[in-house]
Amino acid sequence: MAFEQAAIKIEKEREFEALKGAINRAFAPENVEKYLKKVASAGLRIRDFDGVLAKRVLEQALAGEKAKDLYSALTLNDQAQMKEFYLSRIEEVAPELRAKFHKLYQYY
């Protein structure tokens, strides 16, 4: 299932697109395993977007900007759409990688 952006207009487009780009780079086929390893080494679950931001796991995919700062600059509606986008991307990870990193995908 591909991410379909809601009909709600993005208010902070620059910040939204920068953070969306970082997420896309992290989940690119050539980077996703490295990203999953970073999430695991940070002691996080893959669905813990706030934890990912707090522990700066996405920073490698940003050119000098901090993911948490970009996210904080977004409006509440933009933040909700960003979380929805992130959660949709984690579900697109290949089944064999999801099996390899099954602990990240567990709810408890």
MMTF fields as JSON, N, C-alpha, C and O atoms, coordinates in Angstrom:
{
  "mmtfVersion": "1.0.0",
  "mmtfProducer": "UNKNOWN",
  "numBonds": 431,
  "numAtoms": 432,
  "numGroups": 108,
  "numChains": 1,
  "numModels": 1,
  "chainsPerModel": [1],
  "groupsPerChain": [108],
  "chainIdList": ["A"],
  "bondAtomList": [4, 2, 8, 6, 12, 10, 16, 14, 20, 18, 24, 22, 28, 26, 32, 30, 36, 34, 40, 38, 44, 42, 48, 46, 52, 50, 56, 54, 60, 58, 64, 62, 68, 66, 72, 70, 76, 74, 80, 78, 84, 82, 88, 86, 92, 90, 96, 94, 100, 98, 104, 102, 108, 106, 112, 110, 116, 114, 120, 118, 124, 122, 128, 126, 132, 130, 136, 134, 140, 138, 144, 142, 148, 146, 152, 150, 156, 154, 160, 158, 164, 162, 168, 166, 172, 170, 176, 174, 180, 178, 184, 182, 188, 186, 192, 190, 196, 194, 200, 198, 204, 202, 208, 206, 212, 210, 216, 214, 220, 218, 224, 222, 228, 226, 232, 230, 236, 234, 240, 238, 244, 242, 248, 246, 252, 250, 256, 254, 260, 258, 264, 262, 268, 266, 272, 270, 276, 274, 280, 278, 284, 282, 288, 286, 292, 290, 296, 294, 300, 298, 304, 302, 308, 306, 312, 310, 316, 314, 320, 318, 324, 322, 328, 326, 332, 330, 336, 334, 340, 338, 344, 342, 348, 346, 352, 350, 356, 354, 360, 358, 364, 362, 368, 366, 372, 370, 376, 374, 380, 378, 384, 382, 388, 386, 392, 390, 396, 394, 400, 398, 404, 402, 408, 406, 412, 410, 416, 414, 420, 418, 424, 422, 428, 426],
  "bondOrderList": [1, 1, 1, 1, 1, 1, 1, 1, 1, 1, 1, 1, 1, 1, 1, 1, 1, 1, 1, 1, 1, 1, 1, 1, 1, 1, 1, 1, 1, 1, 1, 1, 1, 1, 1, 1, 1, 1, 1, 1, 1, 1, 1, 1, 1, 1, 1, 1, 1, 1, 1, 1, 1, 1, 1, 1, 1, 1, 1, 1, 1, 1, 1, 1, 1, 1, 1, 1, 1, 1, 1, 1, 1, 1, 1, 1, 1, 1, 1, 1, 1, 1, 1, 1, 1, 1, 1, 1, 1, 1, 1, 1, 1, 1, 1, 1, 1, 1, 1, 1, 1, 1, 1, 1, 1, 1, 1],
  "groupList": [{"groupName": "MET", "atomNameList": ["N", "CA", "C", "O"], "elementList": ["N", "C", "C", "O"], "formalChargeList": [0, 0, 0, 0], "bondAtomList": [1, 0, 2, 1, 3, 2], "bondOrderList": [1, 1, 2], "singleLetterCode": "M", "chemCompType": "L-PEPTIDE LINKING"}, {"groupName": "ALA", "atomNameList": ["N", "CA", "C", "O"], "elementList": ["N", "C", "C", "O"], "formalChargeList": [0, 0, 0, 0], "bondAtomList": [1, 0, 2, 1, 3, 2], "bondOrderList": [1, 1, 2], "singleLetterCode": "A", "chemCompType": "L-PEPTIDE LINKING"}, {"groupName": "PHE", "atomNameList": ["N", "CA", "C", "O"], "elementList": ["N", "C", "C", "O"], "formalChargeList": [0, 0, 0, 0], "bondAtomList": [1, 0, 2, 1, 3, 2], "bondOrderList": [1, 1, 2], "singleLetterCode": "F", "chemCompType": "L-PEPTIDE LINKING"}, {"groupName": "GLU", "atomNameList": ["N", "CA", "C", "O"], "elementList": ["N", "C", "C", "O"], "formalChargeList": [0, 0, 0, 0], "bondAtomList": [1, 0, 2, 1, 3, 2], "bondOrderList": [1, 1, 2], "singleLetterCode": "E", "chemCompType": "L-PEPTIDE LINKING"}, {"groupName": "GLN", "atomNameList": ["N", "CA", "C", "O"], "elementList": ["N", "C", "C", "O"], "formalChargeList": [0, 0, 0, 0], "bondAtomList": [1, 0, 2, 1, 3, 2], "bondOrderList": [1, 1, 2], "singleLetterCode": "Q", "chemCompType": "L-PEPTIDE LINKING"}, {"groupName": "ILE", "atomNameList": ["N", "CA", "C", "O"], "elementList": ["N", "C", "C", "O"], "formalChargeList": [0, 0, 0, 0], "bondAtomList": [1, 0, 2, 1, 3, 2], "bondOrderList": [1, 1, 2], "singleLetterCode": "I", "chemCompType": "L-PEPTIDE LINKING"}, {"groupName": "LYS", "atomNameList": ["N", "CA", "C", "O"], "elementList": ["N", "C", "C", "O"], "formalChargeList": [0, 0, 0, 0], "bondAtomList": [1, 0, 2, 1, 3, 2], "bondOrderList": [1, 1, 2], "singleLetterCode": "K", "chemCompType": "L-PEPTIDE LINKING"}, {"groupName": "ARG", "atomNameList": ["N", "CA", "C", "O"], "elementList": ["N", "C", "C", "O"], "formalChargeList": [0, 0, 0, 0], "bondAtomList": [1, 0, 2, 1, 3, 2], "bondOrderList": [1, 1, 2], "singleLetterCode": "R", "chemCompType": "L-PEPTIDE LINKING"}, {"groupName": "LEU", "atomNameList": ["N", "CA", "C", "O"], "elementList": ["N", "C", "C", "O"], "formalChargeList": [0, 0, 0, 0], "bondAtomList": [1, 0, 2, 1, 3, 2], "bondOrderList": [1, 1, 2], "singleLetterCode": "L", "chemCompType": "L-PEPTIDE LINKING"}, {"groupName": "GLY", "atomNameList": ["N", "CA", "C", "O"], "elementList": ["N", "C", "C", "O"], "formalChargeList": [0, 0, 0, 0], "bondAtomList": [1, 0, 2, 1, 3, 2], "bondOrderList": [1, 1, 2], "singleLetterCode": "G", "chemCompType": "PEPTIDE LINKING"}, {"groupName": "ASN", "atomNameList": ["N", "CA", "C", "O"], "elementList": ["N", "C", "C", "O"], "formalChargeList": [0, 0, 0, 0], "bondAtomList": [1, 0, 2, 1, 3, 2], "bondOrderList": [1, 1, 2], "singleLetterCode": "N", "chemCompType": "L-PEPTIDE LINKING"}, {"groupName": "PRO", "atomNameList": ["N", "CA", "C", "O"], "elementList": ["N", "C", "C", "O"], "formalChargeList": [0, 0, 0, 0], "bondAtomList": [1, 0, 2, 1, 3, 2], "bondOrderList": [1, 1, 2], "singleLetterCode": "P", "chemCompType": "L-PEPTIDE LINKING"}, {"groupName": "VAL", "atomNameList": ["N", "CA", "C", "O"], "elementList": ["N", "C", "C", "O"], "formalChargeList": [0, 0, 0, 0], "bondAtomList": [1, 0, 2, 1, 3, 2], "bondOrderList": [1, 1, 2], "singleLetterCode": "V", "chemCompType": "L-PEPTIDE LINKING"}, {"groupName": "TYR", "atomNameList": ["N", "CA", "C", "O"], "elementList": ["N", "C", "C", "O"], "formalChargeList": [0, 0, 0, 0], "bondAtomList": [1, 0, 2, 1, 3, 2], "bondOrderList": [1, 1, 2], "singleLetterCode": "Y", "chemCompType": "L-PEPTIDE LINKING"}, {"groupName": "SER", "atomNameList": ["N", "CA", "C", "O"], "elementList": ["N", "C", "C", "O"], "formalChargeList": [0, 0, 0, 0], "bondAtomList": [1, 0, 2, 1, 3, 2], "bondOrderList": [1, 1, 2], "singleLetterCode": "S", "chemCompType": "L-PEPTIDE LINKING"}, {"groupName": "ASP", "atomNameList": ["N", "CA", "C", "O"], "elementList": ["N", "C", "C", "O"], "formalChargeList": [0, 0, 0, 0], "bondAtomList": [1, 0, 2, 1, 3, 2], "bondOrderList": [1, 1, 2], "singleLetterCode": "D", "chemCompType": "L-PEPTIDE LINKING"}, {"groupName": "THR", "atomNameList": ["N", "CA", "C", "O"], "elementList": ["N", "C", "C", "O"], "formalChargeList": [0, 0, 0, 0], "bondAtomList": [1, 0, 2, 1, 3, 2], "bondOrderList": [1, 1, 2], "singleLetterCode": "T", "chemCompType": "L-PEPTIDE LINKING"}, {"groupName": "HIS", "atomNameList": ["N", "CA", "C", "O"], "elementList": ["N", "C", "C", "O"], "formalChargeList": [0, 0, 0, 0], "bondAtomList": [1, 0, 2, 1, 3, 2], "bondOrderList": [1, 1, 2], "singleLetterCode": "H", "chemCompType": "L-PEPTIDE LINKING"}],
  "groupTypeList": [0, 1, 2, 3, 4, 1, 1, 5, 6, 5, 3, 6, 3, 7, 3, 2, 3, 1, 8, 6, 9, 1, 5, 10, 7, 1, 2, 1, 11, 3, 10, 12, 3, 6, 13, 8, 6, 6, 12, 1, 14, 1, 9, 8, 7, 5, 7, 15, 2, 15, 9, 12, 8, 1, 6, 7, 12, 8, 3, 4, 1, 8, 1, 9, 3, 6, 1, 6, 15, 8, 13, 14, 1, 8, 16, 8, 10, 15, 4, 1, 4, 0, 6, 3, 2, 13, 8, 14, 7, 5, 3, 3, 12, 1, 11, 3, 8, 7, 1, 6, 2, 17, 6, 8, 13, 4, 13, 13],
  "groupIdList": [1, 2, 3, 4, 5, 6, 7, 8, 9, 10, 11, 12, 13, 14, 15, 16, 17, 18, 19, 20, 21, 22, 23, 24, 25, 26, 27, 28, 29, 30, 31, 32, 33, 34, 35, 36, 37, 38, 39, 40, 41, 42, 43, 44, 45, 46, 47, 48, 49, 50, 51, 52, 53, 54, 55, 56, 57, 58, 59, 60, 61, 62, 63, 64, 65, 66, 67, 68, 69, 70, 71, 72, 73, 74, 75, 76, 77, 78, 79, 80, 81, 82, 83, 84, 85, 86, 87, 88, 89, 90, 91, 92, 93, 94, 95, 96, 97, 98, 99, 100, 101, 102, 103, 104, 105, 106, 107, 108],
  "secStructList": [7, 7, 7, 7, 7, 7, 1, 1, 7, 7, 1, 1, 2, 2, 2, 2, 2, 2, 2, 2, 2, 2, 2, 2, 2, 2, 6, 1, 6, 6, 6, 2, 2, 2, 2, 2, 2, 2, 2, 2, 2, 6, 6, 7, 7, 6, 6, 7, 2, 2, 2, 2, 2, 2, 6, 6, 6, 6, 4, 4, 4, 1, 1, 1, 7, 7, 2, 2, 2, 2, 2, 2, 2, 1, 7, 2, 2, 2, 2, 2, 2, 2, 2, 2, 2, 2, 2, 2, 2, 2, 6, 6, 1, 7, 2, 2, 2, 2, 2, 2, 6, 2, 2, 2, 2, 7, 7, 7],
  "xCoordList": [0.845, 0.0, 0.898, 1.716, 0.755, 1.557, 0.977, -0.225, 1.851, 1.42, 0.609, 1.049, -0.561, -1.392, -1.575, -2.199, -1.021, -1.102, -2.549, -3.31, -2.905, -4.258, -4.515, -3.584, -5.765, -6.143, -5.818, -6.003, -5.347, -4.989, -3.707, -2.725, -3.714, -2.557, -1.412, -1.618, -0.209, 0.993, 1.298, 1.383, 1.462, 1.707, 3.191, 3.575, 4.01, 5.454, 6.124, 6.734, 5.996, 6.427, 7.923, 8.317, 8.765, 10.212, 10.62, 11.335, 10.168, 10.509, 9.927, 10.586, 8.688, 8.019, 8.783, 9.054, 9.13, 9.828, 11.241, 11.709, 11.918, 13.254, 13.181, 13.988, 12.223, 12.077, 11.579, 12.036, 10.665, 10.17, 11.312, 11.41, 12.164, 13.321, 14.269, 14.8, 14.486, 15.355, 14.777, 15.51, 13.475, 12.818, 12.924, 13.201, 12.708, 12.828, 14.246, 14.427, 15.254, 16.646, 16.944, 17.634, 16.428, 16.663, 16.046, 16.604, 14.906, 14.211, 14.499, 13.863, 15.446, 15.858, 16.467, 17.11, 16.275, 16.763, 18.233, 18.595, 19.07, 20.495, 20.812, 21.916, 19.88, 20.127, 19.297, 19.636, 18.227, 17.251, 17.842, 17.515, 18.696, 19.264, 20.135, 20.089, 20.916, 21.745, 20.859, 21.176, 19.76, 18.828, 18.222, 18.155, 17.788, 17.199, 18.212, 17.851, 19.463, 20.519, 20.683, 20.869, 20.615, 20.741, 19.574, 19.762, 18.372, 17.201, 17.377, 17.095, 17.841, 18.063, 19.141, 18.976, 20.24, 21.32, 20.91, 21.483, 19.927, 19.416, 18.424, 17.972, 18.083, 17.159, 15.711, 14.923, 15.363, 14.016, 13.224, 13.793, 11.927, 11.041, 10.883, 10.945, 10.683, 10.616, 9.458, 9.569, 8.362, 7.193, 7.295, 6.406, 8.367, 8.563, 9.202, 10.391, 8.399, 8.906, 9.467, 10.496, 8.81, 9.317, 10.675, 11.555, 10.851, 12.135, 13.218, 14.363, 12.846, 13.782, 14.27, 15.452, 13.347, 13.732, 14.594, 15.605, 14.201, 14.93, 16.358, 17.284, 16.526, 17.859, 18.642, 19.722, 18.103, 18.779, 19.167, 20.235, 18.324, 18.605, 18.519, 19.212, 17.702, 17.529, 18.575, 18.602, 19.405, 20.306, 21.243, 21.593, 21.653, 22.572, 21.997, 22.747, 20.681, 20.032, 19.73, 19.147, 20.115, 19.887, 21.225, 22.213, 21.243, 22.476, 22.58, 22.215, 23.072, 23.314, 22.109, 22.263, 20.918, 19.732, 19.39, 19.786, 18.668, 18.25, 16.791, 15.924, 16.543, 15.189, 14.202, 13.077, 14.629, 13.728, 13.345, 12.194, 14.303, 14.019, 13.055, 12.142, 13.27, 12.351, 10.951, 9.97, 10.863, 9.561, 8.881, 7.676, 9.641, 9.084, 8.566, 7.633, 9.173, 8.764, 7.441, 6.792, 7.039, 5.802, 4.582, 4.643, 3.482, 2.215, 1.728, 2.25, 0.744, 0.205, -0.309, -0.073, -1.007, -1.504, -0.359, -0.406, 0.672, 1.84, 2.539, 2.977, 2.649, 3.281, 2.513, 3.112, 1.2, 0.38, 0.582, 0.671, 0.655, 0.885, 2.29, 2.484, 3.26, 4.625, 4.698, 5.346, 4.043, 4.021, 3.348, 3.823, 2.252, 1.547, 2.449, 2.462, 3.193, 4.122, 5.201, 5.485, 5.8, 6.84, 6.301, 6.942, 5.13, 4.545, 4.234, 4.338, 3.857, 3.599, 4.901, 4.92, 5.994, 7.284, 7.814, 8.406, 7.616, 8.143, 7.41, 7.959, 6.181, 5.429, 5.845, 5.497, 6.584, 7.036, 8.374, 8.846, 8.989, 10.271, 10.062, 9.053, 11.032, 10.952, 10.722, 11.298, 9.892, 9.568, 10.79, 10.804, 11.818, 13.008, 13.76, 14.326, 13.769, 14.387, 13.523, 14.033, 12.223, 11.312, 11.486, 11.431, 11.695, 11.918, 13.257, 13.363, 14.268, 15.606, 15.573, 16.243, 14.81, 14.715, 13.358, 12.759, 12.878, 11.535, 11.34, 10.231, 12.403, 12.264, 11.899, 11.194, 12.37, 12.024, 10.536, 9.924, 9.978, 8.593, 7.595, 6.386, 8.092, 7.195, 6.557, 7.159, 5.337, 4.665, 5.111, 5.125, 5.483, 5.948, 7.133, 7.673],
  "yCoordList": [-1.167, 0.0, 1.239, 1.409, 2.079, 3.289, 4.388, 4.43, 5.27, 6.386, 7.346, 7.766, 7.683, 8.671, 9.84, 9.721, 10.965, 12.138, 12.579, 12.605, 12.916, 13.389, 14.701, 15.366, 15.049, 16.259, 17.529, 18.638, 17.371, 18.532, 19.135, 18.424, 20.429, 21.114, 21.164, 21.41, 20.926, 21.043, 22.524, 23.256, 22.959, 24.38, 24.723, 25.773, 23.865, 24.103, 23.165, 22.163, 23.509, 22.608, 22.322, 21.176, 23.315, 23.088, 22.072, 21.115, 22.278, 21.374, 19.978, 18.966, 19.946, 18.673, 17.885, 16.698, 18.536, 17.854, 17.427, 16.369, 18.227, 17.844, 16.591, 15.676, 16.544, 15.383, 14.169, 13.049, 14.38, 13.296, 12.723, 11.508, 13.589, 13.133, 12.295, 11.291, 12.705, 11.935, 10.548, 9.559, 10.475, 9.182, 8.327, 7.13, 8.925, 8.176, 7.652, 6.515, 8.467, 8.012, 6.886, 5.927, 6.999, 5.957, 4.633, 3.572, 4.68, 3.463, 3.056, 2.141, 3.723, 3.305, 1.909, 1.593, 1.075, -0.31, -0.443, -1.381, 0.473, 0.384, 0.86, 0.617, 1.523, 2.071, 1.445, 1.593, 0.755, 0.349, -0.587, -0.455, -1.521, -2.434, -1.664, -1.93, -0.725, 0.108, 0.917, 1.057, 1.442, 2.21, 1.326, 1.728, 0.137, -0.775, -1.142, -1.271, -1.305, -1.593, -0.425, -0.629, 0.798, 1.979, 2.063, 2.391, 1.764, 1.774, 0.725, 0.985, -0.453, -1.533, -1.149, -1.379, -0.568, -0.205, 0.933, 1.087, 1.724, 2.798, 2.251, 2.982, 0.959, 0.338, 0.739, 0.766, 1.049, 1.523, 0.475, -0.47, 0.644, -0.113, 0.728, 1.956, 0.081, 0.784, 1.778, 2.792, 1.518, 2.407, 3.608, 4.459, 3.671, 4.756, 5.964, 6.234, 6.68, 7.821, 8.904, 9.503, 9.164, 10.17, 9.757, 10.6, 8.483, 7.972, 8.083, 8.421, 7.794, 7.916, 9.359, 9.611, 10.294, 11.709, 12.09, 12.775, 11.653, 12.01, 11.456, 12.116, 10.253, 9.622, 9.929, 9.379, 10.796, 11.299, 10.205, 10.267, 9.229, 8.12, 8.553, 7.986, 9.524, 9.977, 11.009, 11.383, 11.461, 12.565, 12.281, 13.199, 11.021, 10.672, 11.031, 11.307, 11.028, 11.284, 12.764, 13.129, 13.606, 15.047, 15.767, 15.393, 16.774, 17.529, 18.665, 19.804, 18.356, 19.374, 19.803, 20.575, 19.337, 19.708, 18.603, 17.451, 18.961, 17.992, 17.62, 18.485, 16.323, 15.838, 16.33, 16.713, 16.315, 16.745, 18.213, 18.582, 19.058, 20.479, 20.678, 21.501, 19.914, 20.01, 19.597, 20.255, 18.505, 18.002, 18.999, 19.226, 19.588, 20.562, 21.81, 22.457, 22.143, 23.332, 23.114, 24.078, 21.854, 21.558, 21.876, 21.849, 22.177, 22.365, 20.992, 19.966, 20.975, 19.723, 18.826, 17.618, 19.412, 18.639, 18.08, 16.932, 18.898, 18.436, 17.305, 16.334, 17.421, 16.381, 15.061, 13.995, 15.146, 13.935, 13.276, 12.052, 14.078, 13.526, 12.932, 11.934, 13.541, 13.017, 11.672, 10.748, 11.552, 10.268, 9.207, 8.074, 9.565, 8.635, 8.178, 7.0, 9.112, 8.777, 7.816, 6.81, 8.118, 7.257, 5.851, 4.865, 5.76, 4.454, 3.671, 2.444, 4.368, 3.668, 3.149, 2.076, 3.903, 3.464, 2.229, 1.355, 2.138, 0.967, -0.302, -1.398, -0.162, -1.332, -1.784, -2.888, -0.95, -1.287, -2.017, -2.415, -2.196, -2.902, -4.345, -4.971, -4.858, -6.215, -7.239, -7.12, -8.234, -9.241, -9.929, -10.226, -10.187, -10.851, -9.965, -10.468, -8.669, -7.754, -7.619, -7.537, -7.595, -7.534, -8.773, -8.683, -9.923, -11.159, -11.097, -11.517, -10.575, -10.459, -9.528, -9.784, -8.468, -7.476, -7.576, -6.557, -8.788, -8.995, -8.334, -7.917, -8.235, -7.601, -6.13, -5.596, -5.479, -4.062, -3.889, -2.886, -4.878, -4.798, -5.33, -5.178, -5.946, -6.436, -5.276, -4.214, -5.494, -4.449, -4.435, -3.378, -5.612, -5.671, -6.574, -6.757],
  "zCoordList": [0.0, 0.0, 0.0, 0.904, -0.975, -1.087, -0.205, 0.054, 0.246, 1.066, 0.213, -0.857, 0.689, 0.024, 0.972, 2.026, 0.574, 1.428, 1.575, 0.608, 2.773, 3.048, 2.298, 1.845, 2.18, 1.459, 2.251, 1.75, 3.456, 4.276, 3.722, 3.507, 3.493, 2.927, 3.938, 5.126, 3.435, 4.26, 4.417, 3.431, 5.654, 5.903, 5.873, 5.358, 6.41, 6.456, 5.446, 5.817, 4.176, 3.108, 3.115, 2.9, 3.352, 3.32, 4.371, 4.072, 5.605, 6.696, 6.457, 6.698, 5.981, 5.712, 4.654, 4.837, 3.555, 2.463, 2.877, 2.455, 3.688, 4.156, 5.012, 4.848, 5.919, 6.794, 6.004, 6.238, 5.091, 4.239, 3.401, 3.228, 2.888, 2.111, 2.948, 2.474, 4.199, 5.091, 5.344, 5.357, 5.542, 5.765, 4.508, 4.593, 3.356, 2.102, 1.901, 1.464, 2.215, 2.09, 3.076, 2.732, 4.3, 5.306, 4.877, 5.156, 4.206, 3.797, 2.351, 1.829, 1.706, 0.364, 0.469, 1.47, -0.547, -0.467, -0.066, 0.644, -0.51, -0.186, 1.241, 1.73, 1.909, 3.247, 4.359, 5.533, 4.017, 5.024, 6.08, 7.26, 5.689, 6.685, 7.684, 8.885, 7.191, 8.068, 9.023, 10.204, 8.508, 9.339, 10.427, 11.588, 10.058, 11.035, 12.126, 13.296, 11.741, 12.726, 13.694, 14.894, 13.171, 14.039, 15.024, 16.195, 14.539, 15.418, 16.511, 17.681, 16.128, 17.1, 18.11, 19.308, 17.639, 18.561, 19.496, 20.574, 19.088, 19.949, 20.969, 21.85, 20.853, 21.799, 21.588, 22.532, 20.347, 20.025, 19.262, 18.716, 19.228, 18.335, 17.083, 17.142, 15.967, 14.692, 14.623, 13.934, 15.312, 15.262, 16.214, 16.239, 16.984, 17.956, 17.268, 17.44, 16.493, 15.728, 16.644, 16.329, 17.767, 18.701, 19.261, 19.435, 19.54, 20.016, 18.954, 19.253, 17.709, 16.589, 16.475, 16.243, 16.64, 16.587, 17.784, 17.631, 18.963, 20.188, 20.192, 20.665, 19.667, 19.667, 18.388, 18.171, 17.556, 16.361, 15.372, 14.763, 15.212, 14.304, 12.837, 11.991, 12.529, 11.142, 10.701, 9.528, 11.583, 11.269, 10.094, 9.353, 9.914, 8.83, 7.466, 6.529, 7.349, 6.071, 5.848, 4.827, 6.783, 6.658, 6.519, 7.151, 5.707, 5.483, 6.499, 6.205, 7.674, 8.682, 9.492, 10.438, 9.161, 9.917, 10.908, 10.734, 11.923, 12.919, 12.669, 12.546, 12.596, 12.316, 13.366, 13.044, 14.615, 15.692, 15.53, 15.768, 15.126, 14.915, 13.742, 13.809, 12.671, 11.528, 11.942, 11.594, 12.685, 13.129, 14.065, 13.962, 14.968, 15.912, 15.204, 15.679, 14.07, 13.321, 12.59, 12.183, 12.421, 11.705, 12.57, 13.799, 11.898, 12.608, 13.071, 12.636, 13.941, 14.452, 13.321, 13.331, 12.354, 11.207, 10.377, 9.935, 10.165, 9.412, 10.157, 9.54, 11.479, 12.282, 12.158, 12.014, 12.214, 12.091, 10.732, 10.641, 9.68, 8.351, 8.226, 7.532, 8.893, 8.858, 9.571, 9.08, 10.724, 11.432, 10.572, 10.496, 9.929, 9.064, 7.914, 7.557, 7.345, 6.265, 6.768, 6.118, 7.913, 8.491, 8.739, 8.376, 9.352, 9.649, 8.372, 8.354, 7.318, 6.054, 5.456, 4.853, 5.617, 5.076, 5.803, 5.169, 7.109, 7.825, 7.418, 7.527, 6.953, 6.511, 5.115, 4.698, 4.387, 3.037, 3.022, 1.957, 4.182, 4.259, 3.817, 4.142, 3.073, 2.532, 3.644, 4.725, 3.385, 4.407, 5.009, 6.203, 4.195, 4.741, 5.736, 6.706, 5.506, 6.479, 7.719, 8.837, 7.519, 8.668, 9.537, 10.764, 8.913, 9.669, 10.401, 11.554, 9.729, 10.336, 11.545, 12.545, 11.458, 12.536, 13.232, 13.577, 13.436, 13.988, 15.35, 15.683, 16.135, 17.464, 17.35, 18.206, 16.309, 16.085, 15.787, 16.154, 15.122, 14.677, 15.713, 15.542, 16.773, 17.808, 18.546, 18.71, 18.986, 19.747, 21.195, 21.826, 21.746, 23.132, 23.239, 24.33]
}
